[in-house]
Amino acid sequence: MLLFLLACAPEEHTDSTLSHDIDGGRFVALLPASFPAPVLVFAHGWRSNPEKILRDSPEGLATFTDAGVMVLLPAATGDGEWNIGHSPNARDDQAFISDVLDEADARWGIDPARVWGTGFSVGGSIAHDMGCDNDRFTAISPMSGAFWEPLPADCGGAALPVRHVHGTGDRTWPLEGQVFSPNAAQGDIYEATALWRAQNGCTEATEEYTDGPLSCTRWECDAAPVELCLHDSGHHRRSGWADRMLGWLSAP
């Protein structure tokens, strides 16, 4: 019986940053002090990887782990390309992300009521897909990237809080999107917001507020809030992004 209990106990760890290979790919986990924990899945951008996020945003990621949140950084396949319809990656990325969540839950324990998704640039596309195609997620806050064309007609039965953050001076992913080829076109940010507003039963009534450098519009919705927050910069994360995101995600 003792051996059985030891085999089923959560994995002990001596390093708060752990890399794991699983079927279909790999991910990096940044661990808080106790479990089960809320979890933030952060999808990296095009031809990037988890290690680059670790190098670029150590303080931001520590904001979450210091607050007791586990951060999972899944890796795209090949040269860092997610399956967005026109890439060589044929992996079902949402199925893989679900497998990452399963692995993290089995090893450490996650709080299923607080499974949050984010991502930057093309990773923001993956974060929108987390909310639309993956019923594990309870809120998403994508940054600087949204759906690719054609946008989904709807997201099935999904209704969850959404906060999209984008720069008005972004030329890598302009607010209106852009076309690269007949098979590769970035979606319009306002159209993506409209999709979520329809999904969540939002009215035209809005609240305008500021959150640091962000100018936010919040719609009144039946099912869950939808927000679009803009800053006057380009294709990057503004300083303090993690504190603002954590504050929004953890608000009642």
Phi and psi in degrees as a GROMACS rama.xvg file:
@    title "Ramachandran Plot"
@    xaxis  label "Phi"
@    yaxis  label "Psi"
@TYPE xy
-60.1546  -43.3497  LEU-2
-63.0033  -38.4676  LEU-3
-62.9461  -44.5827  PHE-4
-64.6563  -39.6507  LEU-5
-64.7205  -38.3772  LEU-6
-66.0379  -30.9843  ALA-7
-93.2044  -7.08312  CYS-8
-69.8376  151.881  ALA-9
-57.9848  146.461  PRO-10
-63.9971  130.55  GLU-11
-79.1953  152.198  GLU-12
-144.491  149.539  HIS-13
-113.12  -7.10816  THR-14
-125.524  132.105  ASP-15
-80.3365  -5.50759  SER-16
-121.174  117.16  THR-17
-128.894  137.727  LEU-18
-108.487  137.663  SER-19
-136.762  140.319  HIS-20
-100.868  133.675  ASP-21
-133.942  171.68  ILE-22
-56.3834  126.172  ASP-23
95.401  -10.7784  GLY-24
161.092  -151.112  GLY-25
-148.144  165.142  ARG-26
-151.819  159.946  PHE-27
-112.354  136.015  VAL-28
-114.647  131.716  ALA-29
-109.494  119.623  LEU-30
-104.207  138.452  LEU-31
-81.0326  -170.743  PRO-32
-82.7055  -23.9222  ALA-33
-143.017  160.942  SER-34
-139.165  159.407  PHE-35
-67.1407  153.752  PRO-36
-129.588  151.345  ALA-37
-59.4302  157.695  PRO-38
-135.788  137.805  VAL-39
-114.021  120.78  LEU-40
-96.1444  120.974  VAL-41
-115.396  114.169  PHE-42
-92.9853  127.484  ALA-43
-75.0068  170.373  HIS-44
-83.1989  -174.241  GLY-45
-63.138  130.619  TRP-46
53.4697  32.5656  ARG-47
-109.995  -163.238  SER-48
-166.177  168.519  ASN-49
-58.5121  -36.4345  PRO-50
-64.0415  -33.7258  GLU-51
-68.1746  -38.5805  LYS-52
-61.8113  -41.7927  ILE-53
-60.0013  -40.8673  LEU-54
-71.2069  -39.3925  ARG-55
-80.89  -30.2813  ASP-56
-133.035  48.1624  SER-57
-62.3266  -40.7076  PRO-58
-68.5451  -40.0575  GLU-59
-63.2773  -44.1086  GLY-60
-65.4693  -37.7463  LEU-61
-65.2406  -26.9934  ALA-62
-56.0559  -40.2877  THR-63
-75.5422  -49.0119  PHE-64
-64.7636  -35.6936  THR-65
-63.9696  -27.3898  ASP-66
-88.9949  6.25178  ALA-67
89.8061  15.8511  GLY-68
-102.532  130.749  VAL-69
-78.3006  134.554  MET-70
-110.643  126.087  VAL-71
-113.234  128.193  LEU-72
-115.766  90.9942  LEU-73
-73.7326  151.335  PRO-74
-105.924  135.216  ALA-75
-69.4765  169.546  ALA-76
-87.3451  169.292  THR-77
57.0074  -123.795  GLY-78
-89.5842  27.8501  ASP-79
85.7494  36.5714  GLY-80
-112.033  123.865  GLU-81
-79.556  160.844  TRP-82
-81.7238  92.6724  ASN-83
-115.347  23.3572  ILE-84
98.3296  -26.9026  GLY-85
-129.089  16.6952  HIS-86
-103.38  164.629  SER-87
-73.4726  -7.24243  PRO-88
-77.5203  119.035  ASN-89
-102.192  4.18575  ALA-90
-66.9859  144.203  ARG-91
-78.1105  97.2566  ASP-92
-67.0014  -33.7979  ASP-93
-71.139  -35.2621  GLN-94
-64.1797  -39.7214  ALA-95
-64.0758  -43.54  PHE-96
-63.0592  -37.2621  ILE-97
-62.0026  -38.7814  SER-98
-65.034  -37.552  ASP-99
-60.6825  -44.8198  VAL-100
-62.856  -41.1638  LEU-101
-60.977  -43.8051  ASP-102
-64.1486  -43.9907  GLU-103
-64.8827  -38.2376  ALA-104
-66.1616  -42.4681  ASP-105
-66.46  -36.7556  ALA-106
-79.7633  -42.9478  ARG-107
-126.19  -33.4551  TRP-108
101.194  121.647  GLY-109
-119.263  156.438  ILE-110
-88.9938  108.839  ASP-111
-66.5232  -16.5384  PRO-112
-82.4461  -9.54836  ALA-113
-135.295  73.3071  ARG-114
-114.666  108.66  VAL-115
-112.711  147.284  TRP-116
-124.847  139.79  GLY-117
-147.304  174.769  THR-118
178.681  159.878  GLY-119
-118.022  136.2  PHE-120
61.4932  -123.576  SER-121
-61.2196  -28.4559  VAL-122
-62.5262  -28.6947  GLY-123
-65.7341  -34.6528  GLY-124
-60.447  -45.0284  SER-125
-63.9508  -35.9684  ILE-126
-66.1275  -40.9365  ALA-127
-60.2669  -40.5381  HIS-128
-65.7092  -33.3909  ASP-129
-56.2185  -43.7253  MET-130
-73.8401  -33.6361  GLY-131
-85.6244  -39.5588  CYS-132
-112.446  -5.3931  ASP-133
-128.252  109.178  ASN-134
-78.5282  8.28257  ASP-135
-78.057  -21.6908  ARG-136
-90.1301  142.313  PHE-137
-108.491  -10.9453  THR-138
-167.504  150.324  ALA-139
-134.897  147.941  ILE-140
-139.983  77.5942  SER-141
-69.4427  156.064  PRO-142
-129.796  124.189  MET-143
62.565  25.3254  SER-144
-170.349  143.868  GLY-145
-137.453  -156.856  ALA-146
-63.7143  148.975  PHE-147
-89.1747  158.109  TRP-148
-74.5559  143.219  GLU-149
-78.9724  140.631  PRO-150
-64.3198  150.062  LEU-151
-62.5945  149.567  PRO-152
-66.4062  -37.2474  ALA-153
-160.791  -177.999  ASP-154
-117.132  40.4578  CYS-155
61.057  -128.657  GLY-156
-95.7592  4.24717  GLY-157
-67.3735  132.667  ALA-158
-145.424  111.786  ALA-159
-150.741  156.977  LEU-160
-60.1811  136.641  PRO-161
-132.587  130.19  VAL-162
-133.5  110.204  ARG-163
-99.2731  134.1  HIS-164
-117.68  132.064  VAL-165
-151.934  151.951  HIS-166
-94.0078  134.011  GLY-167
-68.4692  -21.3485  THR-168
-98.5364  15.8931  GLY-169
-71.4096  120.993  ASP-170
-108.526  -10.5884  ARG-171
-76.4408  -41.8628  THR-172
-132.554  86.6169  TRP-173
-60.49  157.023  PRO-174
-56.4675  -33.9142  LEU-175
-88.4446  3.22419  GLU-176
74.953  -178.494  GLY-177
-160.605  157.163  GLN-178
-103.454  129.232  VAL-179
-101.067  -35.1055  PHE-180
-161.98  171.932  SER-181
-57.8223  -23.0726  PRO-182
-108.631  5.69512  ASN-183
-142.425  103.414  ALA-184
-141.118  126.334  ALA-185
-70.6603  140.97  GLN-186
-79.0489  158.995  GLY-187
-74.3804  131.21  ASP-188
-65.2279  -38.6547  ILE-189
-67.8847  -33.7938  TYR-190
-69.2325  -37.9816  GLU-191
-63.0584  -41.6383  ALA-192
-63.0471  -40.3768  THR-193
-63.306  -36.5691  ALA-194
-60.7742  -46.7625  LEU-195
-67.8862  -34.1788  TRP-196
-63.4741  -42.0639  ARG-197
-66.0379  -40.6449  ALA-198
-61.1502  -39.6938  GLN-199
-96.2798  6.55901  ASN-200
67.0652  45.6904  GLY-201
-86.1028  148.92  CYS-202
-95.6863  -174.572  THR-203
-82.8804  -10.163  GLU-204
-68.2329  133.915  ALA-205
-134.261  160.542  THR-206
-122.914  131.411  GLU-207
-105.732  133.406  GLU-208
-153.509  165.845  TYR-209
-113.39  146.302  THR-210
-135.566  91.9973  ASP-211
61.5239  -124.797  GLY-212
-80.6985  -0.106174  PRO-213
-93.458  135.822  LEU-214
-106.685  112.298  SER-215
-110.945  142.084  CYS-216
-113.189  126.748  THR-217
-118.357  123.968  ARG-218
-90.7319  147.433  TRP-219
-82.2394  119.908  GLU-220
-130.955  151.106  CYS-221
-72.646  -45.4438  ASP-222
-93.032  -48.3843  ALA-223
-161.99  150.357  ALA-224
-71.0391  150.304  PRO-225
-125.592  132.313  VAL-226
-133.691  143.517  GLU-227
-121.69  119.085  LEU-228
-118.11  123.038  CYS-229
-114.211  145.873  LEU-230
-125.798  161.935  HIS-231
-92.489  35.4719  ASP-232
-122.963  -163.023  SER-233
-105.569  -139.854  GLY-234
-91.454  72.3682  HIS-235
-161.144  168.618  HIS-236
-86.8639  128.164  ARG-237
-74.0957  148.458  ARG-238
-53.48  136.541  SER-239
85.4812  10.0791  GLY-240
-59.1544  -37.4138  TRP-241
-69.3531  -42.6926  ALA-242
-61.1206  -42.5506  ASP-243
-66.8562  -42.4495  ARG-244
-65.1016  -45.0599  MET-245
-62.4853  -41.0088  LEU-246
-60.2259  -41.4493  GLY-247
-69.3185  -45.7332  TRP-248
-63.4063  -37.1581  LEU-249
-93.3663  1.73403  SER-250
-67.9887  147.255  ALA-251
